[in-house]
Amino acid sequence: MAADGDFTKPDWNNPIDTDLDAIRDMQNFLLCIAASGASVAPGWQTTVDISTGDSYAEPDAVMLTRGTRAIRIKTTWE
């Protein structure tokens, strides 16, 4: 009889990995909040979509791109 181990992952959560995920999530959240308020973010290419509303005062979406990373913030207006 042989023992087969599962060496593809640890048996416990890595607290450093969990903390890094939380930091990344918070960075993305803060970036989206800043971009939705100002429509620009330093170091990011900003594109404003006005395809249905035809108004920069109430854009349909704001797209931020930096390298291969892209964030799209879709806005709704009441």
LOVEX-651825 format. One record per residue (C-alpha): x negated, y, z negated; residue number from 1; residue in one letter. Coordinates in Angstrom, 2 decimals. Each point is the difference from the previous one (the first is absolute). Layout:
<recs>
X	Y	Z	NUM	A
...
</recs>
This chain:
<recs>
0.00	0.00	0.00	1	M
-1.42	3.39	1.01	2	A
0.91	3.45	-1.21	3	A
0.91	2.50	2.70	4	D
-0.57	3.64	-0.90	5	G
1.65	3.01	1.60	6	D
-2.94	2.34	0.47	7	F
1.78	2.48	2.28	8	T
1.18	2.24	-2.83	9	K
-0.51	0.45	-3.73	10	P
2.59	-1.20	-2.51	11	D
0.40	3.44	-1.55	12	W
0.67	3.55	1.15	13	N
-3.07	2.10	0.58	14	N
0.62	3.20	-2.04	15	P
-2.43	2.01	2.15	16	I
1.84	-1.00	3.18	17	D
3.34	0.90	-1.60	18	T
-1.35	3.41	-1.06	19	D
-1.42	0.69	3.46	20	L
3.39	-0.84	1.57	21	D
1.68	2.45	-2.38	22	A
-2.54	2.71	0.89	23	I
0.56	-0.55	3.74	24	R
3.78	0.09	-0.45	25	D
-0.23	3.26	-1.98	26	M
-2.32	1.55	2.60	27	Q
2.44	-0.89	2.80	28	N
2.92	1.36	-2.04	29	F
-1.75	3.29	-0.76	30	L
-1.12	0.39	3.61	31	L
3.57	-0.51	1.24	32	C
1.36	2.51	-2.53	33	I
-2.62	2.59	0.96	34	A
0.53	-0.52	3.73	35	A
3.77	0.16	-0.24	36	S
-0.22	3.29	-1.86	37	G
-2.65	1.67	2.14	38	A
0.11	-2.05	3.25	39	S
-3.81	0.00	0.02	40	V
-2.70	-1.93	-1.83	41	A
-3.71	0.93	0.14	42	P
-1.96	-2.45	2.14	43	G
3.09	-1.55	1.56	44	W
1.40	0.55	3.50	45	Q
3.59	1.15	-0.48	46	T
2.73	-0.44	2.61	47	T
3.51	1.34	-0.54	48	V
2.86	-1.84	1.75	49	D
2.94	2.22	1.00	50	I
1.45	-2.28	2.70	51	S
3.63	0.10	-1.22	52	T
0.20	3.22	-2.01	53	G
-2.08	2.36	2.17	54	D
-0.94	1.99	-3.11	55	S
-3.31	0.13	-1.83	56	Y
1.89	1.28	-3.04	57	A
1.74	-3.41	-0.29	58	E
-2.27	-2.58	1.70	59	P
1.05	-3.60	0.58	60	D
-3.32	-1.39	-1.23	61	A
-3.58	0.93	-0.83	62	V
-2.76	-2.38	1.13	63	M
-3.44	0.10	-1.62	64	L
-2.90	-1.86	1.62	65	T
-3.58	-0.39	-1.10	66	R
-2.13	-2.54	1.82	67	G
2.03	-3.21	0.24	68	T
2.30	0.92	-2.90	69	R
3.41	1.51	0.70	70	A
2.72	1.24	-2.34	71	I
3.46	0.95	1.27	72	R
2.29	2.08	-2.21	73	I
3.57	-0.05	1.28	74	K
2.12	2.88	-1.26	75	T
3.76	0.29	-0.30	76	T
1.89	3.27	-0.19	77	W
3.43	0.61	-1.49	78	E
</recs>
